[in-house]
């Protein structure tokens, strides 16, 4: 596994863990097993701020994934330089 793959997988794991924590946080506000808009309304601003922060990391992560996918396809079909 090369450095690009390690960065992609490691950072993906970090992003997944952060999203899982957010999901548990939101689901913790469910009342009698029902998640309502009224229960989530106080969290709206903090969730929006989290999204505005994390989006700066999601786009480079997705670009790295696209790079790895294109490199994978080129290697599968034996196109381009053999690196």
C-alpha positions as CSV (number, residue, x, y, z in Angstrom):
1,X,0.0,0.0,0.0
2,X,1.5,3.3,-1.0
3,X,1.4,6.6,0.8
4,X,-1.7,7.9,-1.1
5,X,-3.7,4.9,-0.2
6,X,-2.7,5.1,3.5
7,X,-3.7,8.8,3.6
8,X,-7.0,8.0,1.9
9,X,-7.9,5.1,4.3
10,X,-6.6,6.8,7.4
11,X,-8.4,10.1,6.7
12,X,-11.5,8.2,5.7
13,X,-11.5,6.4,8.9
14,X,-11.2,9.7,10.8
15,X,-14.1,11.3,8.9
16,X,-16.3,8.2,9.4
17,X,-15.6,8.3,13.2
18,X,-16.5,12.0,13.3
19,X,-19.7,11.5,11.4
20,X,-20.6,8.5,13.7
21,X,-20.1,10.7,16.7
22,X,-22.4,13.4,15.2
23,X,-25.1,10.7,14.4
24,X,-25.0,9.4,18.0
25,X,-25.3,13.0,19.2
26,X,-28.3,13.7,17.0
27,X,-30.0,10.4,17.8
28,X,-29.5,11.0,21.5
29,X,-32.1,13.8,21.3
30,X,-34.8,11.4,20.1
31,X,-37.9,11.5,22.4
32,X,-39.5,8.1,22.9
33,X,-37.6,6.7,20.0
34,X,-38.8,9.4,17.6
35,X,-36.5,12.0,16.1
36,X,-38.4,15.3,15.6
37,X,-37.5,18.6,14.0
38,X,-38.4,20.4,17.2
39,X,-35.8,18.3,19.1
40,X,-33.1,19.0,16.6
41,X,-33.8,22.7,16.2
42,X,-31.5,23.8,19.1
43,X,-28.6,21.8,17.4
44,X,-29.1,23.4,14.0
45,X,-26.5,26.1,14.3
46,X,-23.8,23.8,15.8
47,X,-24.5,21.2,13.0
48,X,-24.2,23.9,10.4
49,X,-20.9,25.1,11.8
50,X,-19.6,21.5,11.9
51,X,-20.7,21.0,8.2
52,X,-19.0,24.3,7.2
53,X,-15.8,23.1,8.9
54,X,-15.7,19.5,7.7
55,X,-16.5,20.3,4.0
56,X,-13.0,21.8,3.7
57,X,-11.6,18.3,4.4
58,X,-14.2,16.3,2.5
59,X,-13.4,17.7,-0.9
60,X,-9.7,17.0,-0.9
61,X,-10.4,13.5,0.5
62,X,-12.8,12.9,-2.4
63,X,-10.3,14.2,-4.9
64,X,-7.7,11.8,-3.5
65,X,-10.2,9.0,-3.8
66,X,-10.8,10.0,-7.5
67,X,-7.1,10.1,-8.1
68,X,-6.7,6.6,-6.6
69,X,-9.6,5.2,-8.6
70,X,-8.3,6.6,-11.9
71,X,-4.9,5.2,-11.2
72,X,-6.5,1.9,-10.4
73,X,-8.4,1.9,-13.7
74,X,-5.2,2.8,-15.6
75,X,-3.3,-0.1,-14.0
76,X,-6.1,-2.6,-14.7
77,X,-6.3,-1.7,-18.4
78,X,-2.5,-1.4,-18.7
79,X,-2.6,2.2,-19.9
80,X,0.0,4.8,-19.1
81,X,3.3,4.5,-17.3
82,X,4.0,1.5,-15.1
83,X,4.6,3.1,-11.6
